[in-house]
Amino acid sequence: MSHGSSPAAWTAVLVSLAGFLVGGIGLIPEPNWVVFSIGVVLAVGALPLGKVMSLAGFGSDRVKGH
């Protein structure tokens, strides 16, 4: 059974976490909307990045019957 332990999954998670970190830092101490927007783009862009990497062969194989 695969739980998504693949380079594609890990990259998507790390980019998403980086996006949340950058976005959070952009809100301290007063909102810097440019830095916050960069964080949002990173966090949202992690999903297509993971999908593209998975289609390129860096994802895990699905188990039959699941």
HTML snippet that shows the backbone in 3Dmol.js (N, CA, C, O; Angstrom):
<script src="https://3Dmol.org/build/3Dmol-min.js"></script>
<div id="view" style="width:600px;height:400px;position:relative"></div>
<script>
const pdb = `
ATOM      1  N   MET A   1       0.850  -1.179   0.000  1.00  0.00           N
ATOM      2  CA  MET A   1       0.000   0.000   0.000  1.00  0.00           C
ATOM      3  C   MET A   1       0.892   1.237   0.000  1.00  0.00           C
ATOM      4  O   MET A   1       1.868   1.313   0.746  1.00  0.00           O
ATOM      5  N   SER A   2       0.551   2.186  -0.830  1.00  0.00           N
ATOM      6  CA  SER A   2       1.335   3.410  -0.949  1.00  0.00           C
ATOM      7  C   SER A   2       0.690   4.529  -0.144  1.00  0.00           C
ATOM      8  O   SER A   2      -0.517   4.754  -0.220  1.00  0.00           O
ATOM      9  N   HIS A   3       1.511   5.220   0.621  1.00  0.00           N
ATOM     10  CA  HIS A   3       1.019   6.357   1.401  1.00  0.00           C
ATOM     11  C   HIS A   3       1.568   7.667   0.855  1.00  0.00           C
ATOM     12  O   HIS A   3       1.604   8.673   1.565  1.00  0.00           O
ATOM     13  N   GLY A   4       1.991   7.658  -0.396  1.00  0.00           N
ATOM     14  CA  GLY A   4       2.467   8.889  -1.011  1.00  0.00           C
ATOM     15  C   GLY A   4       3.901   9.234  -0.695  1.00  0.00           C
ATOM     16  O   GLY A   4       4.314  10.380  -0.875  1.00  0.00           O
ATOM     17  N   SER A   5       4.672   8.266  -0.227  1.00  0.00           N
ATOM     18  CA  SER A   5       6.083   8.532   0.058  1.00  0.00           C
ATOM     19  C   SER A   5       6.867   8.490  -1.244  1.00  0.00           C
ATOM     20  O   SER A   5       7.484   7.480  -1.581  1.00  0.00           O
ATOM     21  N   SER A   6       6.835   9.585  -1.960  1.00  0.00           N
ATOM     22  CA  SER A   6       7.520   9.679  -3.240  1.00  0.00           C
ATOM     23  C   SER A   6       8.149  11.063  -3.343  1.00  0.00           C
ATOM     24  O   SER A   6       7.760  11.978  -2.617  1.00  0.00           O
ATOM     25  N   PRO A   7       9.108  11.219  -4.231  1.00  0.00           N
ATOM     26  CA  PRO A   7       9.696  12.549  -4.421  1.00  0.00           C
ATOM     27  C   PRO A   7       8.655  13.601  -4.801  1.00  0.00           C
ATOM     28  O   PRO A   7       8.757  14.752  -4.377  1.00  0.00           O
ATOM     29  N   ALA A   8       7.661  13.219  -5.591  1.00  0.00           N
ATOM     30  CA  ALA A   8       6.628  14.178  -5.990  1.00  0.00           C
ATOM     31  C   ALA A   8       5.821  14.647  -4.782  1.00  0.00           C
ATOM     32  O   ALA A   8       5.550  15.839  -4.636  1.00  0.00           O
ATOM     33  N   ALA A   9       5.439  13.708  -3.921  1.00  0.00           N
ATOM     34  CA  ALA A   9       4.640  14.063  -2.742  1.00  0.00           C
ATOM     35  C   ALA A   9       5.449  14.911  -1.774  1.00  0.00           C
ATOM     36  O   ALA A   9       4.957  15.917  -1.261  1.00  0.00           O
ATOM     37  N   TRP A  10       6.691  14.508  -1.524  1.00  0.00           N
ATOM     38  CA  TRP A  10       7.511  15.267  -0.588  1.00  0.00           C
ATOM     39  C   TRP A  10       7.798  16.670  -1.101  1.00  0.00           C
ATOM     40  O   TRP A  10       7.788  17.629  -0.329  1.00  0.00           O
ATOM     41  N   THR A  11       8.052  16.794  -2.395  1.00  0.00           N
ATOM     42  CA  THR A  11       8.311  18.122  -2.962  1.00  0.00           C
ATOM     43  C   THR A  11       7.079  19.005  -2.842  1.00  0.00           C
ATOM     44  O   THR A  11       7.188  20.174  -2.474  1.00  0.00           O
ATOM     45  N   ALA A  12       5.905  18.456  -3.149  1.00  0.00           N
ATOM     46  CA  ALA A  12       4.677  19.240  -3.039  1.00  0.00           C
ATOM     47  C   ALA A  12       4.429  19.690  -1.604  1.00  0.00           C
ATOM     48  O   ALA A  12       4.032  20.832  -1.371  1.00  0.00           O
ATOM     49  N   VAL A  13       4.658  18.808  -0.652  1.00  0.00           N
ATOM     50  CA  VAL A  13       4.449  19.158   0.755  1.00  0.00           C
ATOM     51  C   VAL A  13       5.433  20.232   1.203  1.00  0.00           C
ATOM     52  O   VAL A  13       5.044  21.190   1.871  1.00  0.00           O
ATOM     53  N   LEU A  14       6.707  20.079   0.838  1.00  0.00           N
ATOM     54  CA  LEU A  14       7.710  21.059   1.258  1.00  0.00           C
ATOM     55  C   LEU A  14       7.480  22.428   0.618  1.00  0.00           C
ATOM     56  O   LEU A  14       7.670  23.453   1.273  1.00  0.00           O
ATOM     57  N   VAL A  15       7.076  22.459  -0.649  1.00  0.00           N
ATOM     58  CA  VAL A  15       6.791  23.743  -1.301  1.00  0.00           C
ATOM     59  C   VAL A  15       5.560  24.386  -0.666  1.00  0.00           C
ATOM     60  O   VAL A  15       5.522  25.600  -0.467  1.00  0.00           O
ATOM     61  N   SER A  16       4.563  23.574  -0.351  1.00  0.00           N
ATOM     62  CA  SER A  16       3.369  24.105   0.308  1.00  0.00           C
ATOM     63  C   SER A  16       3.701  24.669   1.688  1.00  0.00           C
ATOM     64  O   SER A  16       3.230  25.747   2.051  1.00  0.00           O
ATOM     65  N   LEU A  17       4.509  23.944   2.451  1.00  0.00           N
ATOM     66  CA  LEU A  17       4.919  24.450   3.762  1.00  0.00           C
ATOM     67  C   LEU A  17       5.737  25.729   3.648  1.00  0.00           C
ATOM     68  O   LEU A  17       5.582  26.645   4.455  1.00  0.00           O
ATOM     69  N   ALA A  18       6.605  25.789   2.648  1.00  0.00           N
ATOM     70  CA  ALA A  18       7.381  27.015   2.420  1.00  0.00           C
ATOM     71  C   ALA A  18       6.453  28.175   2.089  1.00  0.00           C
ATOM     72  O   ALA A  18       6.679  29.301   2.532  1.00  0.00           O
ATOM     73  N   GLY A  19       5.412  27.903   1.312  1.00  0.00           N
ATOM     74  CA  GLY A  19       4.447  28.944   0.981  1.00  0.00           C
ATOM     75  C   GLY A  19       3.723  29.472   2.206  1.00  0.00           C
ATOM     76  O   GLY A  19       3.544  30.681   2.357  1.00  0.00           O
ATOM     77  N   PHE A  20       3.304  28.562   3.083  1.00  0.00           N
ATOM     78  CA  PHE A  20       2.640  28.998   4.316  1.00  0.00           C
ATOM     79  C   PHE A  20       3.595  29.776   5.207  1.00  0.00           C
ATOM     80  O   PHE A  20       3.196  30.749   5.847  1.00  0.00           O
ATOM     81  N   LEU A  21       4.846  29.356   5.252  1.00  0.00           N
ATOM     82  CA  LEU A  21       5.840  30.064   6.053  1.00  0.00           C
ATOM     83  C   LEU A  21       6.075  31.472   5.510  1.00  0.00           C
ATOM     84  O   LEU A  21       6.080  32.440   6.271  1.00  0.00           O
ATOM     85  N   VAL A  22       6.268  31.585   4.205  1.00  0.00           N
ATOM     86  CA  VAL A  22       6.491  32.905   3.591  1.00  0.00           C
ATOM     87  C   VAL A  22       5.261  33.785   3.769  1.00  0.00           C
ATOM     88  O   VAL A  22       5.380  34.966   4.095  1.00  0.00           O
ATOM     89  N   GLY A  23       4.077  33.210   3.556  1.00  0.00           N
ATOM     90  CA  GLY A  23       2.849  33.979   3.739  1.00  0.00           C
ATOM     91  C   GLY A  23       2.665  34.450   5.165  1.00  0.00           C
ATOM     92  O   GLY A  23       2.232  35.579   5.397  1.00  0.00           O
ATOM     93  N   GLY A  24       2.991  33.594   6.127  1.00  0.00           N
ATOM     94  CA  GLY A  24       2.885  33.978   7.529  1.00  0.00           C
ATOM     95  C   GLY A  24       3.873  35.068   7.903  1.00  0.00           C
ATOM     96  O   GLY A  24       3.537  36.003   8.629  1.00  0.00           O
ATOM     97  N   ILE A  25       5.095  34.940   7.401  1.00  0.00           N
ATOM     98  CA  ILE A  25       6.105  35.970   7.666  1.00  0.00           C
ATOM     99  C   ILE A  25       5.682  37.298   7.044  1.00  0.00           C
ATOM    100  O   ILE A  25       5.963  38.365   7.591  1.00  0.00           O
ATOM    101  N   GLY A  26       5.007  37.227   5.899  1.00  0.00           N
ATOM    102  CA  GLY A  26       4.536  38.451   5.243  1.00  0.00           C
ATOM    103  C   GLY A  26       3.476  39.193   6.036  1.00  0.00           C
ATOM    104  O   GLY A  26       3.216  40.366   5.768  1.00  0.00           O
ATOM    105  N   LEU A  27       2.866  38.541   6.996  1.00  0.00           N
ATOM    106  CA  LEU A  27       1.824  39.187   7.809  1.00  0.00           C
ATOM    107  C   LEU A  27       2.353  39.739   9.132  1.00  0.00           C
ATOM    108  O   LEU A  27       1.600  40.343   9.896  1.00  0.00           O
ATOM    109  N   ILE A  28       3.645  39.536   9.409  1.00  0.00           N
ATOM    110  CA  ILE A  28       4.232  39.984  10.678  1.00  0.00           C
ATOM    111  C   ILE A  28       5.185  41.129  10.394  1.00  0.00           C
ATOM    112  O   ILE A  28       5.897  41.024   9.395  1.00  0.00           O
ATOM    113  N   PRO A  29       5.279  42.180  11.134  1.00  0.00           N
ATOM    114  CA  PRO A  29       4.409  42.696  12.171  1.00  0.00           C
ATOM    115  C   PRO A  29       3.223  43.464  11.582  1.00  0.00           C
ATOM    116  O   PRO A  29       2.178  43.585  12.223  1.00  0.00           O
ATOM    117  N   GLU A  30       3.386  43.977  10.368  1.00  0.00           N
ATOM    118  CA  GLU A  30       2.219  44.543   9.682  1.00  0.00           C
ATOM    119  C   GLU A  30       2.206  43.941   8.283  1.00  0.00           C
ATOM    120  O   GLU A  30       3.265  43.622   7.743  1.00  0.00           O
ATOM    121  N   PRO A  31       1.041  43.781   7.693  1.00  0.00           N
ATOM    122  CA  PRO A  31       0.941  43.040   6.436  1.00  0.00           C
ATOM    123  C   PRO A  31       1.791  43.628   5.297  1.00  0.00           C
ATOM    124  O   PRO A  31       1.682  44.808   4.962  1.00  0.00           O
ATOM    125  N   ASN A  32       2.615  42.791   4.730  1.00  0.00           N
ATOM    126  CA  ASN A  32       3.335  43.095   3.501  1.00  0.00           C
ATOM    127  C   ASN A  32       2.688  42.218   2.435  1.00  0.00           C
ATOM    128  O   ASN A  32       2.999  41.031   2.330  1.00  0.00           O
ATOM    129  N   TRP A  33       1.795  42.797   1.650  1.00  0.00           N
ATOM    130  CA  TRP A  33       0.948  42.026   0.751  1.00  0.00           C
ATOM    131  C   TRP A  33       1.712  41.374  -0.390  1.00  0.00           C
ATOM    132  O   TRP A  33       1.265  40.360  -0.926  1.00  0.00           O
ATOM    133  N   VAL A  34       2.848  41.930  -0.772  1.00  0.00           N
ATOM    134  CA  VAL A  34       3.649  41.316  -1.834  1.00  0.00           C
ATOM    135  C   VAL A  34       4.234  39.992  -1.344  1.00  0.00           C
ATOM    136  O   VAL A  34       4.151  38.981  -2.040  1.00  0.00           O
ATOM    137  N   VAL A  35       4.821  39.996  -0.151  1.00  0.00           N
ATOM    138  CA  VAL A  35       5.397  38.770   0.417  1.00  0.00           C
ATOM    139  C   VAL A  35       4.288  37.757   0.700  1.00  0.00           C
ATOM    140  O   VAL A  35       4.463  36.563   0.455  1.00  0.00           O
ATOM    141  N   PHE A  36       3.167  38.217   1.205  1.00  0.00           N
ATOM    142  CA  PHE A  36       2.035  37.324   1.451  1.00  0.00           C
ATOM    143  C   PHE A  36       1.554  36.684   0.156  1.00  0.00           C
ATOM    144  O   PHE A  36       1.263  35.489   0.123  1.00  0.00           O
ATOM    145  N   SER A  37       1.471  37.478  -0.915  1.00  0.00           N
ATOM    146  CA  SER A  37       1.022  36.957  -2.213  1.00  0.00           C
ATOM    147  C   SER A  37       1.997  35.918  -2.759  1.00  0.00           C
ATOM    148  O   SER A  37       1.574  34.929  -3.357  1.00  0.00           O
ATOM    149  N   ILE A  38       3.288  36.131  -2.563  1.00  0.00           N
ATOM    150  CA  ILE A  38       4.285  35.141  -2.983  1.00  0.00           C
ATOM    151  C   ILE A  38       4.062  33.833  -2.232  1.00  0.00           C
ATOM    152  O   ILE A  38       4.160  32.754  -2.818  1.00  0.00           O
ATOM    153  N   GLY A  39       3.764  33.923  -0.948  1.00  0.00           N
ATOM    154  CA  GLY A  39       3.472  32.731  -0.161  1.00  0.00           C
ATOM    155  C   GLY A  39       2.236  32.005  -0.647  1.00  0.00           C
ATOM    156  O   GLY A  39       2.212  30.775  -0.696  1.00  0.00           O
ATOM    157  N   VAL A  40       1.203  32.761  -1.009  1.00  0.00           N
ATOM    158  CA  VAL A  40      -0.026  32.146  -1.516  1.00  0.00           C
ATOM    159  C   VAL A  40       0.252  31.432  -2.838  1.00  0.00           C
ATOM    160  O   VAL A  40      -0.230  30.321  -3.056  1.00  0.00           O
ATOM    161  N   VAL A  41       1.023  32.063  -3.713  1.00  0.00           N
ATOM    162  CA  VAL A  41       1.348  31.446  -5.001  1.00  0.00           C
ATOM    163  C   VAL A  41       2.137  30.152  -4.784  1.00  0.00           C
ATOM    164  O   VAL A  41       1.889  29.155  -5.463  1.00  0.00           O
ATOM    165  N   LEU A  42       3.077  30.163  -3.850  1.00  0.00           N
ATOM    166  CA  LEU A  42       3.839  28.950  -3.555  1.00  0.00           C
ATOM    167  C   LEU A  42       2.935  27.846  -3.010  1.00  0.00           C
ATOM    168  O   LEU A  42       3.018  26.697  -3.445  1.00  0.00           O
ATOM    169  N   ALA A  43       2.082  28.196  -2.069  1.00  0.00           N
ATOM    170  CA  ALA A  43       1.219  27.191  -1.438  1.00  0.00           C
ATOM    171  C   ALA A  43       0.240  26.596  -2.455  1.00  0.00           C
ATOM    172  O   ALA A  43       0.032  25.382  -2.472  1.00  0.00           O
ATOM    173  N   VAL A  44      -0.351  27.422  -3.286  1.00  0.00           N
ATOM    174  CA  VAL A  44      -1.318  26.931  -4.269  1.00  0.00           C
ATOM    175  C   VAL A  44      -0.597  26.218  -5.419  1.00  0.00           C
ATOM    176  O   VAL A  44      -1.116  25.251  -5.977  1.00  0.00           O
ATOM    177  N   GLY A  45       0.588  26.693  -5.767  1.00  0.00           N
ATOM    178  CA  GLY A  45       1.338  26.096  -6.868  1.00  0.00           C
ATOM    179  C   GLY A  45       1.932  24.745  -6.545  1.00  0.00           C
ATOM    180  O   GLY A  45       2.412  24.056  -7.445  1.00  0.00           O
ATOM    181  N   ALA A  46       1.914  24.346  -5.290  1.00  0.00           N
ATOM    182  CA  ALA A  46       2.464  23.050  -4.900  1.00  0.00           C
ATOM    183  C   ALA A  46       1.645  21.898  -5.462  1.00  0.00           C
ATOM    184  O   ALA A  46       2.204  20.849  -5.781  1.00  0.00           O
ATOM    185  N   LEU A  47       0.342  22.068  -5.589  1.00  0.00           N
ATOM    186  CA  LEU A  47      -0.511  20.994  -6.098  1.00  0.00           C
ATOM    187  C   LEU A  47      -0.192  20.656  -7.557  1.00  0.00           C
ATOM    188  O   LEU A  47       0.063  19.491  -7.861  1.00  0.00           O
ATOM    189  N   PRO A  48      -0.196  21.632  -8.465  1.00  0.00           N
ATOM    190  CA  PRO A  48       0.167  21.268  -9.845  1.00  0.00           C
ATOM    191  C   PRO A  48       1.617  20.783  -9.962  1.00  0.00           C
ATOM    192  O   PRO A  48       1.914  19.940 -10.808  1.00  0.00           O
ATOM    193  N   LEU A  49       2.510  21.297  -9.135  1.00  0.00           N
ATOM    194  CA  LEU A  49       3.898  20.846  -9.162  1.00  0.00           C
ATOM    195  C   LEU A  49       3.981  19.361  -8.813  1.00  0.00           C
ATOM    196  O   LEU A  49       4.665  18.602  -9.499  1.00  0.00           O
ATOM    197  N   GLY A  50       3.298  18.947  -7.767  1.00  0.00           N
ATOM    198  CA  GLY A  50       3.276  17.538  -7.387  1.00  0.00           C
ATOM    199  C   GLY A  50       2.662  16.662  -8.455  1.00  0.00           C
ATOM    200  O   GLY A  50       3.145  15.559  -8.709  1.00  0.00           O
ATOM    201  N   LYS A  51       1.599  17.142  -9.086  1.00  0.00           N
ATOM    202  CA  LYS A  51       0.937  16.381 -10.150  1.00  0.00           C
ATOM    203  C   LYS A  51       1.847  16.223 -11.362  1.00  0.00           C
ATOM    204  O   LYS A  51       1.938  15.137 -11.935  1.00  0.00           O
ATOM    205  N   VAL A  52       2.518  17.298 -11.752  1.00  0.00           N
ATOM    206  CA  VAL A  52       3.429  17.240 -12.898  1.00  0.00           C
ATOM    207  C   VAL A  52       4.596  16.295 -12.603  1.00  0.00           C
ATOM    208  O   VAL A  52       4.990  15.502 -13.458  1.00  0.00           O
ATOM    209  N   MET A  53       5.141  16.384 -11.396  1.00  0.00           N
ATOM    210  CA  MET A  53       6.239  15.478 -11.034  1.00  0.00           C
ATOM    211  C   MET A  53       5.769  14.028 -11.005  1.00  0.00           C
ATOM    212  O   MET A  53       6.512  13.125 -11.391  1.00  0.00           O
ATOM    213  N   SER A  54       4.542  13.804 -10.552  1.00  0.00           N
ATOM    214  CA  SER A  54       4.000  12.450 -10.532  1.00  0.00           C
ATOM    215  C   SER A  54       3.836  11.913 -11.953  1.00  0.00           C
ATOM    216  O   SER A  54       4.164  10.757 -12.224  1.00  0.00           O
ATOM    217  N   LEU A  55       3.335  12.740 -12.846  1.00  0.00           N
ATOM    218  CA  LEU A  55       3.182  12.322 -14.241  1.00  0.00           C
ATOM    219  C   LEU A  55       4.528  12.114 -14.928  1.00  0.00           C
ATOM    220  O   LEU A  55       4.625  11.355 -15.892  1.00  0.00           O
ATOM    221  N   ALA A  56       5.565  12.789 -14.434  1.00  0.00           N
ATOM    222  CA  ALA A  56       6.905  12.641 -15.003  1.00  0.00           C
ATOM    223  C   ALA A  56       7.622  11.403 -14.477  1.00  0.00           C
ATOM    224  O   ALA A  56       8.758  11.134 -14.867  1.00  0.00           O
ATOM    225  N   GLY A  57       6.973  10.651 -13.598  1.00  0.00           N
ATOM    226  CA  GLY A  57       7.557   9.413 -13.114  1.00  0.00           C
ATOM    227  C   GLY A  57       8.155   9.480 -11.730  1.00  0.00           C
ATOM    228  O   GLY A  57       8.797   8.525 -11.295  1.00  0.00           O
ATOM    229  N   PHE A  58       7.966  10.576 -11.027  1.00  0.00           N
ATOM    230  CA  PHE A  58       8.514  10.713  -9.681  1.00  0.00           C
ATOM    231  C   PHE A  58       7.490  10.388  -8.602  1.00  0.00           C
ATOM    232  O   PHE A  58       7.775  10.555  -7.416  1.00  0.00           O
ATOM    233  N   GLY A  59       6.312   9.929  -8.989  1.00  0.00           N
ATOM    234  CA  GLY A  59       5.276   9.566  -8.025  1.00  0.00           C
ATOM    235  C   GLY A  59       5.371   8.101  -7.662  1.00  0.00           C
ATOM    236  O   GLY A  59       6.214   7.377  -8.191  1.00  0.00           O
ATOM    237  N   SER A  60       4.512   7.665  -6.764  1.00  0.00           N
ATOM    238  CA  SER A  60       4.491   6.255  -6.376  1.00  0.00           C
ATOM    239  C   SER A  60       3.427   5.532  -7.195  1.00  0.00           C
ATOM    240  O   SER A  60       2.445   6.137  -7.626  1.00  0.00           O
ATOM    241  N   ASP A  61       3.629   4.243  -7.403  1.00  0.00           N
ATOM    242  CA  ASP A  61       2.671   3.440  -8.152  1.00  0.00           C
ATOM    243  C   ASP A  61       1.469   3.139  -7.276  1.00  0.00           C
ATOM    244  O   ASP A  61       1.594   2.959  -6.065  1.00  0.00           O
ATOM    245  N   ARG A  62       0.300   3.088  -7.908  1.00  0.00           N
ATOM    246  CA  ARG A  62      -0.924   2.755  -7.172  1.00  0.00           C
ATOM    247  C   ARG A  62      -1.020   1.246  -7.022  1.00  0.00           C
ATOM    248  O   ARG A  62      -0.605   0.490  -7.900  1.00  0.00           O
ATOM    249  N   VAL A  63      -1.574   0.825  -5.895  1.00  0.00           N
ATOM    250  CA  VAL A  63      -1.770  -0.582  -5.637  1.00  0.00           C
ATOM    251  C   VAL A  63      -3.132  -0.981  -6.193  1.00  0.00           C
ATOM    252  O   VAL A  63      -4.117  -0.273  -5.985  1.00  0.00           O
ATOM    253  N   LYS A  64      -3.194  -2.084  -6.882  1.00  0.00           N
ATOM    254  CA  LYS A  64      -4.458  -2.554  -7.463  1.00  0.00           C
ATOM    255  C   LYS A  64      -5.483  -2.851  -6.365  1.00  0.00           C
ATOM    256  O   LYS A  64      -5.150  -3.435  -5.333  1.00  0.00           O
ATOM    257  N   GLY A  65      -6.715  -2.448  -6.600  1.00  0.00           N
ATOM    258  CA  GLY A  65      -7.786  -2.720  -5.655  1.00  0.00           C
ATOM    259  C   GLY A  65      -8.001  -1.651  -4.603  1.00  0.00           C
ATOM    260  O   GLY A  65      -8.848  -1.814  -3.725  1.00  0.00           O
ATOM    261  N   HIS A  66      -7.237  -0.538  -4.676  1.00  0.00           N
ATOM    262  CA  HIS A  66      -7.392   0.533  -3.688  1.00  0.00           C
ATOM    263  C   HIS A  66      -7.839   1.773  -4.373  1.00  0.00           C
ATOM    264  O   HIS A  66      -8.031   2.802  -3.724  1.00  0.00           O
TER     265      HIS A  66
END
`;
const viewer = $3Dmol.createViewer("view");
viewer.addModel(pdb, "pdb");
viewer.setStyle({}, {cartoon: {color: "spectrum"}});
viewer.zoomTo();
viewer.render();
</script>
